[in-house]
C-alpha cells in the first residue's frame, strides 16, 4: 500500500486546465456554438434589441465562435486555478491525515 502525500501544484494546474477546457469545448459546442449558428444564440437575442446592444447586430456566427473560444480559454484558466486550490488544500489535509492510500500493482 502506498500513500499519496503530496500533489504538485503546477501539475494540478495543467491537468485541471486541460480537462476544464475540453469539457467546455464539448458542452459549449452544443450549448453555445450550435444555437448561435441556427439563430438562437445570445448574439441573435441581443441583435433583436439594437438600441440596447448596437454592437451585437450582424455578429451571428462570428459572435458564436468568439463566445465559444473565449469560453474554452476562460474555463481552462478557471479550471487551472481551481486545480491549484484543490492541490494546496489536499496537501494541507494530507499532511494531517496521511493522504490517500493507494494500492499499486506492478505490470510484468
C-alpha positions as CSV (number, residue, x, y, z in Angstrom):
1,X,0.0,0.0,0.0
2,X,1.3,3.5,-0.9
3,X,0.1,6.9,0.4
4,X,-0.3,9.9,-1.9
5,X,1.1,12.5,0.4
6,X,1.5,15.5,-1.9
7,X,0.2,16.7,-5.2
8,X,2.4,19.1,-7.3
9,X,0.5,22.4,-7.6
10,X,1.8,23.1,-11.2
11,X,0.8,19.6,-12.3
12,X,-2.7,20.1,-10.9
13,X,-3.0,23.4,-12.8
14,X,-2.0,21.8,-16.1
15,X,-4.3,18.8,-15.7
16,X,-7.3,20.7,-14.5
17,X,-6.9,23.5,-17.1
18,X,-6.9,20.9,-20.0
19,X,-9.8,18.9,-18.5
20,X,-11.9,22.1,-18.0
21,X,-11.1,23.4,-21.4
22,X,-12.1,20.1,-23.0
23,X,-15.3,19.8,-21.0
24,X,-16.3,23.3,-22.2
25,X,-15.3,22.5,-25.7
26,X,-17.8,19.6,-25.8
27,X,-20.6,21.1,-23.8
28,X,-20.1,24.6,-25.3
29,X,-20.4,23.2,-28.8
30,X,-24.0,22.1,-28.0
31,X,-24.9,25.0,-25.6
32,X,-23.2,28.0,-27.3
33,X,-22.0,27.3,-30.8
34,X,-24.8,25.3,-32.4
35,X,-27.6,27.5,-31.1
36,X,-25.6,30.5,-32.4
37,X,-25.4,29.0,-35.9
38,X,-29.1,28.4,-36.1
39,X,-30.0,31.9,-34.8
40,X,-30.9,31.0,-31.2
41,X,-27.6,32.2,-29.6
42,X,-27.0,35.1,-27.3
43,X,-25.9,37.3,-30.2
44,X,-29.2,36.8,-32.0
45,X,-31.1,37.6,-28.9
46,X,-29.1,40.8,-28.4
47,X,-29.4,41.8,-32.1
48,X,-33.2,41.9,-31.6
49,X,-32.6,44.9,-29.3
50,X,-30.3,47.2,-31.4
51,X,-30.8,50.2,-29.2
52,X,-29.5,48.4,-26.1
53,X,-26.9,46.2,-27.8
54,X,-25.7,48.0,-31.0
55,X,-22.5,46.0,-31.2
56,X,-24.4,42.7,-31.5
57,X,-26.0,43.4,-34.8
58,X,-24.6,41.3,-37.6
59,X,-22.2,39.2,-35.5
60,X,-24.2,35.9,-35.9
61,X,-21.8,33.0,-36.4
62,X,-18.7,35.1,-35.7
63,X,-20.2,36.1,-32.3
64,X,-20.9,32.5,-31.5
65,X,-17.4,31.4,-32.4
66,X,-16.0,34.3,-30.3
67,X,-18.0,33.3,-27.3
68,X,-17.2,29.6,-27.8
69,X,-13.4,30.1,-28.0
70,X,-13.3,32.7,-25.2
71,X,-15.4,30.2,-23.1
72,X,-12.8,27.5,-23.7
73,X,-10.0,29.8,-22.6
74,X,-11.9,31.2,-19.6
75,X,-12.9,27.7,-18.4
76,X,-9.4,26.4,-18.8
77,X,-8.0,29.3,-16.7
78,X,-10.7,28.9,-14.0
79,X,-10.2,25.2,-14.0
80,X,-6.4,25.6,-13.6
81,X,-6.9,28.0,-10.7
82,X,-9.4,25.6,-9.0
83,X,-6.9,22.8,-9.5
84,X,-4.2,24.8,-7.7
85,X,-6.6,25.5,-4.8
86,X,-7.6,21.8,-4.6
87,X,-4.0,20.7,-4.7
88,X,-3.0,23.1,-2.0
89,X,-5.9,22.1,0.3
90,X,-5.2,18.4,-0.4
91,X,-1.5,18.9,0.6
92,X,-2.6,20.5,3.8
93,X,-5.1,17.8,4.7
94,X,-2.8,15.0,3.6
95,X,-0.2,16.3,6.0
96,X,-2.7,15.9,8.8
97,X,-4.5,12.7,7.8
98,X,-1.7,10.9,5.9
99,X,-3.1,11.2,2.4
100,X,-4.9,8.8,0.2
101,X,-3.9,5.2,0.4
102,X,-3.4,3.6,-3.0
103,X,-2.7,0.0,-3.9
104,X,-0.5,-0.3,-7.0
105,X,0.2,-3.4,-9.0
106,X,3.4,-3.8,-11.0
107,X,2.7,-5.0,-14.5
108,X,5.0,-7.7,-15.9
